[in-house]
Amino acid sequence: LRLVRHLQVEYNPRFIPEKAIKNMAKLFVVLEKWIRENDIKALSIQCWTILERKLGITPCTVMSMLSESMIPAACEVDVMGALSMYTLQVASGKPSALVDWNNNYGEDEVILFHCGNFPKSMYESVEMSIADVISNSVGKQNAYGACAGKIKAGPFTFFRLTSDDVNGFLKAYVGEGEILRENPKTFGSRGIARIKGLEQLMNYVCNEGFEHHVAINLSKVANVICEAMKYLKIPVHRHS
């Protein structure tokens, strides 16, 4: 019931099988107990394809519930992504999401996308679906549990903390933009972001070896992040 109520959708066993719902619930109970017993503040999960092959679900809805309850849950075992989400959360007091920098949409517009694990409060509206990309590998019958919906329009902050493992230091970039009202005609969790100087930002991300993931938060806290990184002695690029 918590899974279904989280997304405020009517449970339809013809669309999401009862077995899948039960497996999601079991996964949530186990993770919640582990988080409580170990005082976990953020986590990352190997979301594909082991859980799909073993449990017949994607963990997206479970991760959405955790992030909404202020335990940032990053996908694809992205530990630095989870820390980036947590940093934004602490700065804003709001839950964060982890997205892909996806297709360019215009001169200063880009599609932000992931299979579907954003916190519920970040969506305009949302429904439980399948993870379309993962289903190509494991079959639709093993990919239930993704959240599908558009990100709310308004200002947002993006932030990425990463580690230079060869030289042993952390670095980051941060900036602000706007999520547009337009809904891209695609599946999963998505939104169109307008960021001034997008090409320069993408050049920096690629040339400096940052990952394709970035954390986002529906707030304007780039200056706060820069100040915090200064005290932590972590070099941060402020996009403007």
N, C-alpha and C positions, 0 to 999 in steps of 0.2 A: 504493500500500500504506500509506503514512503517513496518508493521508486516512481510509482504512477503519479502520486500527488505532487512530487517534486516538479514534474513537467506539466502538471495540471491538465492531463489528458485522460480520456476515458479508456480504460483497459479493454482492448479488443483482442481476444485470443485468436481470432482468425488472422490477425496481422502480426502480433508478437506472441509466439507460443508461450504457454504457461511454464514450460520447462526453462525457457530462456529467462523469464522474469524471476523464477526461483533461483537460478544460478547467479543472476545479478545480485539478488538479495543476499545470498550466501557470501558472495565476494565482498559486498559492502560490510556485512557483519564482521567478517574476519579482519578486514582492513581497519574498521573503526576500533576494534579491540586492540589491534597492534598499535595504532596511533595513540590511543589512550594510555596503554601500558608503557610506551616508550617516549611519551611526550614529544611526538613528532610534530614539527611545524610546517613542513612541506615535503612532498614526495614526488618521485617520478616512477612511471610504470612501463614495463615492456608490453605495450598495448597490442602489438601484432608481430607474429601471428600465433604465438604459443597459446594465449588464452582462447582464441577462436578455435584452435584445433583440440584443446583439452576440455573447454567448458561450453563451446558452441555459442559464445557471446563476444561482443566487444565490451570493454570496461568503460566506455564513454559516459554513459549516464551515471555510473557510480562515481567517476572522476568529477563530473559536473556537480554532483551533490557535495563532494568533499570541498571543491573550490568555493562553492556557494557558502559553505559553513566556515570559510576562512582557513581551510587547509589546502593550499595550492597543490593541484595534482597535474603534473606535466606528463605528456605522452612521449613515446619513443625513447624512454630511459634518458631523457634530457635533464640531467641533474642541474646544470647551470641555468636551464630554462626554468626549472622550479624555483631556484634562488632569485631569478629575475622577476618571476611572478610574485614571490614573497616580498621582494623589495618594493615593488609598486603597491602592493597591498598595505604594507606598513606605512608608506608615504601618504596614501589616500584614504585608508579606512574602508576601501571597497575591494571586492574580489577581482582577481585578474584572470586572464586567459593566455594561452600560448597559441600563436598562429604561424602559418607559413607566409612568407613574402611570396605571393603568387603572381599571376599574370598582370602585366601592365594593362591599365584600362583607359588611360589617357595620358596627357603630357605630365600631369602631376597626380594622377590617380592610379591606385594599385588595388587589386583584389586581395583581401586577407581571408585565409581559408584554413579550415581543418576538418577532419572527418566528423567531429561533433562532441566535444567535451567541455564547452564553455559553461561558466556558471549561469544559472537560469536568469538572474537579474540582468545579464548582459544582452539577452535576446529581446526583440520586439514581440515575437511569439515563437513557440518551439513545439516540436513533436518528436516522439521516439520513432526511429526508423532503423534502417540498416546502414552499415558503413560501406558505401558503394565501392570505394577503391579497394578495400580489403576483401570484399566479397568476390572480386575477380580472381583472388588467389585461393580462398577457402570455401567459396560458395555462399550464396545468400542465407542458407539455412544455418550457417555458423557465424553470421555477422550481425545479429540483432543487438540493438542497444545504443546506436549512435543518436545524437541529438541533431535535428535539422532545423535551422532557423537563421534569420538575419540579425546582425548586430544592431543595437539601437543607434539611431543617428545622434550626433553631437560630438563635442571635443573629446580627444583621447590622448594618452601618453603612451609612447612605445619605448621599450628599454631592453637592452640585451647585455648581460654579464657573461663573459666567457673566460676560459683559462688558456694561457699559453703554456702548454705542458712541457715543451722543450726547454723554455727559458725560465719557467717557474714563477709566473706572475699572472695577475688578473687584469682585465681591461674591459671597457664597456662603452656603449653609445646610448644616447637618449635623445628624444625629441617629442614634438607634439604635432597633432594634425586634427582632422575632422572626419568622422564617419558620415557618409552621405546617406540621404534618404532612399536613393535608388537601390533596388534589390537585384543583384546580379543573377542572371538566369542559370543557376547551377545548383548542385545538391550540397548537402552537408551544412556546416556552420560557416557563414560567410558574411562579408561586408565589403563595401568599397570605401577606401580611405583616400582623402586628399591631403597630400603632404607637399608643401612648397619646396622646390629644389629636390624633387624625388630622384632625379638622375644622379645628382651629386651624392645623395645619401646612398644609393645603390652602389655607386663606384667605391665609396668608402667601405661599405660592408664587404664587398667582394675583395678589394685590394688588401684589406686588413685581416682577411681569413675568418670572418664571422660566419656562424651557421645560418641556415635558411630560416630558423625559428626566431621569433621575437615575441616578447611578452607585451600585452596591451592592458590598459586600464582606462575606464571611462571617467577620466579626471584630467586635470592639468597640474602635473606635479614634477615637470622636468627640472625646474629650478631647485626643488627640494632634493631630488635625486643627485643633482650635481653637487650640492652642498654636502650631502652624506658621503658621496664618493671621495670628496676632498679630505674629510676627516679620516676616512678609512685608507687614504693614500692609494686609491685605485684610479688610474688615469681614465677619464671619461671624455668622449667626444660629444659635444652638445651640438646637435644639428639645428641650424637656423637658416 
